[in-house]
Amino acid sequence: WQGPGIRRQRLQGGHGMVRRFRRARKRRFAYRRAKGWKGKFWSGIRNLHNVGQAIGRTRKRRPNKSFTVRSLSYKSTGGNWKGLDRRFRDNFVASFTTRVAIKRNGWYTFFTTSDDGSKLWVNNRQVVNNDGLHGMRTRSGRMYLRRGFANVKVVMFEHGGHAGLVVDWQGPGFRRQRLQ
Protein backbone atom coordinates (compact mmCIF):
# COMPACT_ATOMS: atom_id res chain seq x y z
CA TRP A 1 0.00 0.00 0.00
CA GLN A 2 0.96 3.69 -0.25
CA GLY A 3 -0.59 7.00 0.68
CA PRO A 4 0.05 10.71 1.24
CA GLY A 5 3.57 10.95 2.64
CA ILE A 6 3.96 7.15 2.75
CA ARG A 7 6.13 5.31 0.27
CA ARG A 8 4.96 2.02 -1.16
CA GLN A 9 5.35 -0.70 1.49
CA ARG A 10 3.92 -4.00 2.70
CA LEU A 11 0.55 -3.74 4.37
CA GLN A 12 0.84 -4.68 8.03
CA GLY A 13 -2.14 -5.42 10.19
CA GLY A 14 -2.78 -3.84 13.56
CA HIS A 15 -1.78 -0.47 14.92
CA GLY A 16 1.59 -0.20 13.17
CA MET A 17 -0.12 0.92 9.97
CA VAL A 18 -2.15 3.63 11.73
CA ARG A 19 0.88 5.02 13.60
CA ARG A 20 2.92 5.25 10.39
CA PHE A 21 0.08 7.02 8.61
CA ARG A 22 -0.32 9.58 11.44
CA ARG A 23 3.43 10.27 11.57
CA ALA A 24 3.53 10.79 7.79
CA ARG A 25 0.51 13.14 7.93
CA LYS A 26 2.09 15.22 10.69
CA ARG A 27 5.28 15.60 8.66
CA ARG A 28 3.39 16.51 5.51
CA PHE A 29 1.10 19.08 7.13
CA ALA A 30 3.50 20.53 9.70
CA TYR A 31 3.50 24.32 9.53
CA ARG A 32 6.81 26.09 9.44
CA ARG A 33 7.26 29.72 10.29
CA ALA A 34 8.88 31.70 7.51
CA LYS A 35 12.41 32.87 8.23
CA GLY A 36 11.65 36.56 7.91
CA TRP A 37 9.80 38.49 5.23
CA LYS A 38 10.01 37.60 1.55
CA GLY A 39 10.50 40.91 -0.20
CA LYS A 40 9.88 41.77 -3.85
CA PHE A 41 10.87 45.14 -5.32
CA TRP A 42 9.93 46.86 -8.59
CA SER A 43 11.79 49.98 -9.75
CA GLY A 44 10.80 52.68 -12.24
CA ILE A 45 7.07 52.63 -11.41
CA ARG A 46 6.18 56.31 -11.94
CA ASN A 47 3.18 58.50 -11.12
CA LEU A 48 1.85 56.38 -8.26
CA HIS A 49 -0.62 57.95 -5.83
CA ASN A 50 -1.98 54.89 -3.99
CA VAL A 51 -1.32 51.23 -3.21
CA GLY A 52 -4.06 50.07 -5.61
CA GLN A 53 -2.17 51.62 -8.53
CA ALA A 54 1.07 50.04 -7.27
CA ILE A 55 -0.49 46.57 -7.17
CA GLY A 56 -2.08 47.03 -10.60
CA ARG A 57 1.14 48.15 -12.28
CA THR A 58 3.27 45.35 -10.81
CA ARG A 59 0.81 42.47 -11.10
CA LYS A 60 2.13 41.17 -14.43
CA ARG A 61 5.76 42.29 -14.04
CA ARG A 62 8.58 40.30 -12.55
CA PRO A 63 10.27 42.08 -9.64
CA ASN A 64 13.63 43.72 -10.30
CA LYS A 65 14.92 42.42 -6.99
CA SER A 66 13.85 39.77 -4.43
CA PHE A 67 15.35 38.81 -1.09
CA THR A 68 14.42 37.94 2.49
CA VAL A 69 14.68 40.41 5.38
CA ARG A 70 14.42 39.65 9.10
CA SER A 71 12.06 42.51 9.92
CA LEU A 72 10.49 45.51 8.22
CA SER A 73 12.42 48.30 9.86
CA TYR A 74 13.41 50.70 7.08
CA LYS A 75 13.85 54.13 8.67
CA SER A 76 13.00 57.15 6.51
CA THR A 77 15.86 57.99 4.18
CA GLY A 78 16.52 60.07 1.07
CA GLY A 79 18.85 57.31 -0.14
CA ASN A 80 18.15 53.67 -0.86
CA TRP A 81 17.35 50.90 1.63
CA LYS A 82 19.87 48.24 2.61
CA GLY A 83 20.08 45.58 -0.09
CA LEU A 84 18.82 47.91 -2.83
CA ASP A 85 20.72 50.13 -5.23
CA ARG A 86 20.00 53.69 -6.32
CA ARG A 87 17.30 52.57 -8.78
CA PHE A 88 15.16 52.20 -5.66
CA ARG A 89 15.46 55.74 -4.28
CA ASP A 90 12.20 56.96 -5.83
CA ASN A 91 9.35 55.52 -7.89
CA PHE A 92 9.38 51.96 -6.60
CA VAL A 93 7.00 49.39 -5.15
CA ALA A 94 7.79 46.85 -2.41
CA SER A 95 5.73 43.81 -1.41
CA PHE A 96 6.49 41.65 1.63
CA THR A 97 4.94 38.40 2.88
CA THR A 98 5.49 36.24 5.95
CA ARG A 99 3.79 33.66 8.13
CA VAL A 100 3.59 34.31 11.88
CA ALA A 101 2.77 32.07 14.81
CA ILE A 102 -0.25 33.18 16.84
CA LYS A 103 0.32 31.78 20.32
CA ARG A 104 -2.94 32.91 21.97
CA ASN A 105 -6.47 33.71 20.87
CA GLY A 106 -7.23 37.41 21.10
CA TRP A 107 -7.15 40.88 19.59
CA TYR A 108 -3.96 41.81 17.74
CA THR A 109 -3.09 45.34 16.62
CA PHE A 110 -0.92 45.86 13.54
CA PHE A 111 0.91 49.11 12.71
CA THR A 112 2.54 50.43 9.53
CA THR A 113 4.67 53.54 9.58
CA SER A 114 5.50 54.50 6.02
CA ASP A 115 6.51 57.17 3.52
CA ASP A 116 4.66 57.01 1.07
CA GLY A 117 1.61 54.72 1.16
CA SER A 118 1.27 51.23 2.62
CA LYS A 119 -1.40 48.63 3.37
CA LEU A 120 -1.28 45.47 5.50
CA TRP A 121 -3.39 42.32 5.13
CA VAL A 122 -3.74 39.39 7.54
CA ASN A 123 -5.13 36.18 6.07
CA ASN A 124 -6.23 38.15 2.98
CA ARG A 125 -8.22 40.71 5.02
CA GLN A 126 -7.07 44.32 4.98
CA VAL A 127 -6.24 45.43 8.52
CA VAL A 128 -4.17 48.62 8.06
CA ASN A 129 -4.73 51.38 5.50
CA ASN A 130 -1.87 53.92 5.47
CA ASP A 131 -2.36 54.81 1.82
CA GLY A 132 -1.61 57.94 -0.19
CA LEU A 133 1.21 60.43 -0.67
CA HIS A 134 2.62 61.53 2.70
CA GLY A 135 5.70 61.68 4.89
CA MET A 136 6.40 59.10 7.61
CA ARG A 137 3.17 58.49 9.49
CA THR A 138 1.64 55.63 11.45
CA ARG A 139 -1.73 53.95 11.01
CA SER A 140 -3.04 50.86 12.78
CA GLY A 141 -5.82 48.30 12.72
CA ARG A 142 -7.06 45.46 14.92
CA MET A 143 -8.09 41.91 14.18
CA TYR A 144 -9.16 38.95 16.32
CA LEU A 145 -6.95 35.94 15.64
CA ARG A 146 -7.15 32.37 16.86
CA ARG A 147 -4.16 30.32 17.93
CA GLY A 148 -2.24 28.91 14.97
CA PHE A 149 -0.63 30.67 12.04
CA ALA A 150 -1.47 33.80 10.08
CA ASN A 151 -0.30 34.99 6.67
CA VAL A 152 0.71 38.65 6.60
CA LYS A 153 1.27 40.79 3.49
CA VAL A 154 2.45 44.40 3.27
CA VAL A 155 2.56 46.47 0.08
CA MET A 156 4.07 49.96 -0.06
CA PHE A 157 5.02 52.43 -2.75
CA GLU A 158 7.47 55.33 -2.93
CA HIS A 159 6.69 58.28 -5.19
CA GLY A 160 9.49 60.72 -4.40
CA GLY A 161 11.50 62.24 -1.58
CA HIS A 162 12.21 60.10 1.45
CA ALA A 163 11.21 56.43 1.76
CA GLY A 164 10.53 54.38 4.88
CA LEU A 165 8.57 51.39 6.17
CA VAL A 166 8.29 50.02 9.70
CA VAL A 167 5.82 47.25 10.67
CA ASP A 168 4.93 46.51 14.31
CA TRP A 169 2.30 44.54 16.21
CA GLN A 170 1.02 43.91 19.69
CA GLY A 171 -1.31 41.35 21.17
CA PRO A 172 -2.29 39.30 24.20
CA GLY A 173 0.72 39.07 26.49
CA PHE A 174 3.13 41.34 24.58
CA ARG A 175 3.58 45.05 23.96
CA ARG A 176 4.20 46.76 20.65
CA GLN A 177 7.23 45.30 18.87
CA ARG A 178 8.58 44.65 15.37
CA LEU A 179 6.64 41.99 13.48
CA GLN A 180 9.30 39.44 12.56
C-alpha positions in Angstrom: 0.0 0.0 0.0 1.0 3.7 -0.3 -0.6 7.0 0.7 0.0 10.7 1.2 3.6 11.0 2.6 4.0 7.2 2.8 6.1 5.3 0.3 5.0 2.0 -1.2 5.4 -0.7 1.5 3.9 -4.0 2.7 0.5 -3.7 4.4 0.8 -4.7 8.0 -2.1 -5.4 10.2 -2.8 -3.8 13.6 -1.8 -0.5 14.9 1.6 -0.2 13.2 -0.1 0.9 10.0 -2.2 3.6 11.7 0.9 5.0 13.6 2.9 5.2 10.4 0.1 7.0 8.6 -0.3 9.6 11.4 3.4 10.3 11.6 3.5 10.8 7.8 0.5 13.1 7.9 2.1 15.2 10.7 5.3 15.6 8.7 3.4 16.5 5.5 1.1 19.1 7.1 3.5 20.5 9.7 3.5 24.3 9.5 6.8 26.1 9.4 7.3 29.7 10.3 8.9 31.7 7.5 12.4 32.9 8.2 11.6 36.6 7.9 9.8 38.5 5.2 10.0 37.6 1.5 10.5 40.9 -0.2 9.9 41.8 -3.9 10.9 45.1 -5.3 9.9 46.9 -8.6 11.8 50.0 -9.8 10.8 52.7 -12.2 7.1 52.6 -11.4 6.2 56.3 -11.9 3.2 58.5 -11.1 1.8 56.4 -8.3 -0.6 57.9 -5.8 -2.0 54.9 -4.0 -1.3 51.2 -3.2 -4.1 50.1 -5.6 -2.2 51.6 -8.5 1.1 50.0 -7.3 -0.5 46.6 -7.2 -2.1 47.0 -10.6 1.1 48.1 -12.3 3.3 45.4 -10.8 0.8 42.5 -11.1 2.1 41.2 -14.4 5.8 42.3 -14.0 8.6 40.3 -12.6 10.3 42.1 -9.6 13.6 43.7 -10.3 14.9 42.4 -7.0 13.8 39.8 -4.4 15.3 38.8 -1.1 14.4 37.9 2.5 14.7 40.4 5.4 14.4 39.7 9.1 12.1 42.5 9.9 10.5 45.5 8.2 12.4 48.3 9.9 13.4 50.7 7.1 13.9 54.1 8.7 13.0 57.1 6.5 15.9 58.0 4.2 16.5 60.1 1.1 18.8 57.3 -0.1 18.2 53.7 -0.9 17.3 50.9 1.6 19.9 48.2 2.6 20.1 45.6 -0.1 18.8 47.9 -2.8 20.7 50.1 -5.2 20.0 53.7 -6.3 17.3 52.6 -8.8 15.2 52.2 -5.7 15.5 55.7 -4.3 12.2 57.0 -5.8 9.4 55.5 -7.9 9.4 52.0 -6.6 7.0 49.4 -5.1 7.8 46.9 -2.4 5.7 43.8 -1.4 6.5 41.6 1.6 4.9 38.4 2.9 5.5 36.2 6.0 3.8 33.7 8.1 3.6 34.3 11.9 2.8 32.1 14.8 -0.3 33.2 16.8 0.3 31.8 20.3 -2.9 32.9 22.0 -6.5 33.7 20.9 -7.2 37.4 21.1 -7.1 40.9 19.6 -4.0 41.8 17.7 -3.1 45.3 16.6 -0.9 45.9 13.5 0.9 49.1 12.7 2.5 50.4 9.5 4.7 53.5 9.6 5.5 54.5 6.0 6.5 57.2 3.5 4.7 57.0 1.1 1.6 54.7 1.2 1.3 51.2 2.6 -1.4 48.6 3.4 -1.3 45.5 5.5 -3.4 42.3 5.1 -3.7 39.4 7.5 -5.1 36.2 6.1 -6.2 38.2 3.0 -8.2 40.7 5.0 -7.1 44.3 5.0 -6.2 45.4 8.5 -4.2 48.6 8.1 -4.7 51.4 5.5 -1.9 53.9 5.5 -2.4 54.8 1.8 -1.6 57.9 -0.2 1.2 60.4 -0.7 2.6 61.5 2.7 5.7 61.7 4.9 6.4 59.1 7.6 3.2 58.5 9.5 1.6 55.6 11.5 -1.7 54.0 11.0 -3.0 50.9 12.8 -5.8 48.3 12.7 -7.1 45.5 14.9 -8.1 41.9 14.2 -9.2 39.0 16.3 -6.9 35.9 15.6 -7.1 32.4 16.9 -4.2 30.3 17.9 -2.2 28.9 15.0 -0.6 30.7 12.0 -1.5 33.8 10.1 -0.3 35.0 6.7 0.7 38.7 6.6 1.3 40.8 3.5 2.5 44.4 3.3 2.6 46.5 0.1 4.1 50.0 -0.1 5.0 52.4 -2.8 7.5 55.3 -2.9 6.7 58.3 -5.2 9.5 60.7 -4.4 11.5 62.2 -1.6 12.2 60.1 1.4 11.2 56.4 1.8 10.5 54.4 4.9 8.6 51.4 6.2 8.3 50.0 9.7 5.8 47.3 10.7 4.9 46.5 14.3 2.3 44.5 16.2 1.0 43.9 19.7 -1.3 41.3 21.2 -2.3 39.3 24.2 0.7 39.1 26.5 3.1 41.3 24.6 3.6 45.1 24.0 4.2 46.8 20.6 7.2 45.3 18.9 8.6 44.7 15.4 6.6 42.0 13.5 9.3 39.4 12.6 
